[in-house]
Amino acid sequence: MDITAEISVALADEWLPSIYREKIRTLRTRSVQIDVPPRENQVEIQYTLLGIELKVGKRRFACPDLATARYMRVFARIGCREFAIPYDITKISAAADSLETSWRRSLLLVDEKTRGKQSRSVSLSRSKLIKGFRNEIDETGAGEVMPPFNRETKQRKP
């Protein structure tokens, strides 16, 4: 069995793409695009005079708040260029927590499964895991740029 499949089975509902598909995309979301290379990236959250920024390599992306920066950091790390963010800002922090936890647990499982192997084998396994994340998230899709606002109001009746 492939290491990515093993980790997917071990994490079950806490598998990062599963969280994205079942807990985030089921919410009302908006899509975001960031220009990052499709690989594992070093990502930093920086506090500047203009606010919070996400730094990926030499590129910087402005973020409205820390929760959004933490959420975007997970996707920037795995090289996802397009993904969905919950439209309700109160849900972003909880989503970021569960995504970051899944990310850490996945890396721990990769380390555990590749213990005693050569560094090339370890990095290859990690790359396969991250590519698996990226492919499943891309399959799920990012959705609409802005969610539809077709709610019934006093002025606007269907």
C-alpha positions in Angstrom: 0.0 0.0 0.0 1.2 3.5 -0.8 2.3 5.7 2.1 -0.2 8.4 1.2 -3.1 5.8 1.2 -1.8 4.4 4.5 -1.9 7.9 6.1 -5.3 8.7 4.6 -6.7 5.5 6.2 -5.0 6.2 9.5 -6.3 9.7 9.7 -9.8 8.9 8.3 -12.0 12.0 9.0 -8.9 14.0 10.0 -7.3 13.7 6.6 -6.6 17.2 5.3 -8.5 16.9 2.0 -11.4 15.2 3.8 -11.7 18.1 6.2 -11.6 20.5 3.3 -14.2 18.6 1.3 -16.6 17.7 4.1 -16.3 20.6 6.6 -15.3 23.6 4.6 -16.7 23.2 1.1 -20.1 22.4 2.6 -20.2 25.9 4.1 -20.8 29.1 2.2 -17.4 29.9 0.8 -15.5 32.2 -1.5 -12.6 31.2 -3.7 -9.1 32.6 -3.4 -6.2 32.4 -5.8 -2.6 32.9 -4.7 0.4 32.6 -7.0 2.6 29.9 -5.3 4.7 27.1 -6.8 3.0 23.7 -6.8 5.3 22.1 -4.2 5.9 22.2 -0.5 6.7 25.8 0.4 8.2 27.6 3.3 5.5 30.0 4.6 5.8 32.7 7.2 3.1 35.0 8.8 4.6 38.5 9.1 3.3 41.4 11.1 3.9 44.6 9.2 2.9 48.2 9.6 0.2 47.7 7.0 -1.2 44.6 8.7 -0.7 40.8 8.4 1.0 39.3 5.4 1.7 35.8 4.3 5.2 35.4 2.9 5.8 32.5 0.5 9.3 32.6 -0.9 9.8 36.1 -2.2 6.0 36.7 -2.7 3.8 38.4 -0.1 0.0 38.2 0.2 -2.0 40.6 2.3 -4.4 39.0 4.8 -7.2 40.7 6.7 -6.6 39.0 10.0 -4.5 36.3 11.7 -7.1 33.6 11.4 -7.2 34.0 7.6 -3.4 34.1 7.4 -3.2 30.8 9.4 -5.9 29.3 7.1 -4.1 30.4 4.0 -0.7 29.2 5.3 -1.9 25.6 5.2 -2.8 25.8 1.5 0.3 27.8 0.6 2.5 25.2 2.3 1.2 22.4 0.1 1.2 24.6 -3.1 -2.5 25.0 -3.7 -3.1 27.9 -6.0 -6.9 28.0 -5.7 -8.9 27.1 -2.7 -12.1 28.1 -0.8 -12.3 30.2 2.4 -15.4 30.2 4.6 -17.4 33.4 4.0 -18.4 33.6 7.6 -15.3 34.9 9.4 -16.2 33.3 12.7 -15.6 29.9 11.1 -12.2 30.6 9.7 -10.3 30.1 13.0 -11.8 26.7 13.7 -11.2 25.6 10.2 -7.5 26.7 10.4 -7.1 24.8 13.7 -8.4 21.6 12.2 -6.3 22.0 9.0 -3.1 22.7 10.9 -3.7 19.8 13.3 -4.2 17.5 10.3 -1.1 18.8 8.6 1.0 18.2 11.7 -0.4 14.7 12.3 0.2 13.8 8.6 3.9 14.9 8.9 4.3 12.9 12.2 2.9 9.8 10.5 5.2 10.2 7.5 8.2 10.4 9.9 6.9 7.4 11.8 6.4 5.3 8.6 9.8 6.3 7.1 11.9 5.9 10.3 15.2 4.3 9.5 15.0 4.9 5.8 17.3 7.1 3.7 16.7 10.8 3.6 15.9 10.6 -0.2 13.1 8.1 0.6 11.8 10.3 3.4 11.6 13.4 1.2 10.1 11.4 -1.7 7.3 10.1 0.7 6.7 13.6 2.0 6.5 14.9 -1.6 4.0 12.2 -2.5 1.8 13.0 0.5 1.8 16.7 -0.3 1.0 16.0 -4.0 -1.8 13.8 -2.8 -3.2 16.7 -0.7 -3.0 19.1 -3.6 -4.6 16.7 -6.1 -7.6 15.9 -3.8 -8.1 19.6 -3.0 -8.0 20.5 -6.7 -10.5 17.8 -7.4 -12.9 19.2 -4.8 -12.4 22.7 -6.3 -12.6 26.2 -4.9 -16.1 27.1 -5.8 -17.4 30.5 -6.7 -15.4 33.8 -6.3 -18.3 35.2 -4.4 -21.2 33.1 -2.9 -24.6 33.8 -4.3 -26.9 36.0 -2.1 -30.2 34.6 -3.0 -31.9 34.9 0.4 -35.5 35.9 0.9 -35.9 39.4 2.3 -38.8 41.8 2.8 -37.8 43.8 -0.3 -36.9 40.8 -2.5 -39.4 37.9 -2.5 -38.8 34.9 -4.8 
